[in-house]
Amino acid sequence: MTEGKYTVLLYSDDPQVRDRMRLAIGTRPAKDLAVDFVESSTYDETIRLIDAHDVDLVVLDGEAAPAGGLGIARQLKDELSDAPPTCVVIARAADRWLAAYARVDATLVHPLDPVLTGRTVANLLRGRAALAS
């Protein structure tokens, strides 16, 4: 794959969680992939950014309040025919069944492992690029 630059939206009501997401992903989740980040802290801001930007991946905090990442992921899948891939960061591995119901493309568990996070993000971005070509 040729080198690509992708936009990743990070959603959490907690700026420290967004910081941890950004650090775990890094600006180069794989040597052939570079990312720029856009961030949101509210449901409304998340939807506005998805509408206004060409977002390639949405990473959502499953523990955010009042709008949780699982609910936002489900809404995106229900309402957008070309919804970007979604990855939800959950607190408990047992919540993966909720993520499956929300039709998320991947889950990660707090605390984020940078190696697993980078691999997951790279796979989702490569999948998105393959669909686009």
C-alpha positions in Angstrom: 0.0 0.0 0.0 1.2 3.5 -0.8 1.6 5.9 2.1 -1.7 7.4 3.1 -2.8 10.3 5.3 -6.1 9.7 7.2 -8.3 11.6 9.5 -9.2 10.0 12.8 -12.0 11.5 15.0 -11.5 11.0 18.7 -14.6 11.3 20.9 -14.7 11.5 24.7 -16.2 13.9 27.1 -12.9 13.5 29.1 -9.9 15.3 27.6 -7.5 12.9 29.3 -9.1 9.9 27.6 -8.8 11.7 24.3 -5.1 12.3 25.1 -4.6 8.6 25.9 -6.3 7.6 22.6 -4.1 10.0 20.6 -1.0 8.8 22.3 -1.9 5.1 21.9 -2.6 5.6 18.2 0.2 7.9 17.4 0.6 9.9 14.3 1.9 6.9 12.4 0.0 3.7 13.6 2.0 1.8 10.9 5.0 2.8 8.8 2.8 3.2 5.7 0.0 5.2 7.5 -0.1 8.7 8.8 -3.0 10.2 10.7 -4.4 13.6 11.6 -6.7 13.9 14.5 -9.9 15.8 15.0 -11.5 15.8 18.5 -14.9 16.1 19.9 -16.2 16.2 23.5 -20.0 16.2 22.8 -22.5 14.2 20.7 -23.4 17.3 18.7 -19.8 18.2 18.0 -19.1 14.6 16.9 -22.0 14.6 14.4 -21.0 18.0 13.1 -17.4 16.9 12.5 -18.4 13.7 10.7 -20.7 15.8 8.5 -18.0 18.5 7.9 -14.9 16.4 7.5 -13.8 13.4 5.5 -13.4 11.2 8.5 -11.7 7.9 7.8 -12.1 6.4 11.3 -14.1 7.2 14.5 -12.6 6.2 17.8 -15.3 6.5 20.5 -15.1 6.3 24.3 -17.6 3.8 25.4 -17.6 5.3 28.9 -18.4 8.9 27.8 -21.4 10.7 29.2 -24.1 11.7 28.6 -23.7 10.2 25.1 -21.8 7.0 25.1 -19.6 5.8 22.3 -21.7 2.6 21.7 -24.8 4.7 21.1 -23.1 7.0 18.8 -21.6 4.1 16.8 -25.0 2.4 16.5 -26.5 5.7 15.3 -23.8 6.2 12.7 -24.3 2.7 11.3 -28.1 3.1 11.3 -28.2 6.6 9.7 -25.2 6.8 7.3 -24.9 4.5 4.2 -21.2 5.2 4.1 -20.4 5.4 7.8 -16.7 5.5 8.6 -15.4 2.5 10.5 -15.9 2.7 14.3 -13.7 1.6 17.1 -15.1 1.8 20.7 -12.8 1.9 23.7 -14.6 0.0 26.5 -13.8 -0.5 30.2 -14.6 -4.2 30.4 -14.0 -6.9 27.8 -17.4 -8.3 28.8 -19.0 -5.3 27.1 -18.0 -6.6 23.7 -21.5 -8.0 23.2 -22.8 -4.5 23.5 -20.3 -3.4 20.9 -21.5 -6.2 18.6 -25.1 -5.0 19.0 -23.9 -1.4 18.2 -22.2 -2.9 15.0 -18.8 -1.4 15.8 -15.9 -2.5 13.6 -13.5 -3.0 16.5 -13.2 -2.7 20.2 -10.2 -1.8 22.5 -10.1 -2.1 26.3 -8.9 0.5 28.7 -6.0 0.9 29.5 -5.0 1.1 25.8 -2.1 -1.0 24.7 -0.2 1.1 22.0 0.8 -2.0 20.0 -2.7 -3.4 19.8 -4.2 0.0 19.3 -1.9 0.9 16.4 -2.5 -2.5 14.8 -6.3 -2.2 15.2 -6.3 1.4 13.8 -4.1 0.4 10.9 -6.3 -2.6 10.0 -9.4 -0.4 10.0 -7.8 2.3 7.9 -6.5 -0.2 5.4 -10.0 -1.8 5.2 -11.5 1.7 4.5 -8.9 2.4 1.8 -9.6 -1.0 0.2 -13.3 -0.2 0.0 -12.7 3.2 -1.5 -10.5 1.8 -4.3 
